[in-house]
Amino acid sequence: MQIKIVLRSLENFFMNAYFALIISIMIGIGGQLSLKAGAMQGIGSKLFFLQPYIIVGLSSYFCASLFYIFALREIPVSVAFPSVSISYVAVAFLAHLMWGEPFGIRQVIALGLIGLGIYTLNHSS
């Protein structure tokens, strides 16, 4: 009996709209990083869009969109869409680690404001 309760709780968690939104954001982050990697490999190529990383990035965006659509069934777009901007914070930080892109005080302040906005939006009544 308790196993059924645990399984039902897990099912509710994984079918939760906010979980779908988080998955959408994470897949989108991976997609953006793939596009950047593909763009760096395809410099000077006329068929850059056929780079494997570009294809993975575009496919990731498609998959992320499916999860986002599921999330929109229950989350107002006025909350869901701005929440996706947390990906800007993650991508900027990861791009700094992976490719040495700038991540100075301006980026920290700007990305902190984005994070504060997302927190405010999701914790207001």
Salt bridges, closest charged atoms under 4 A:
GLU101 OE2 - LYS36 NZ 2.98
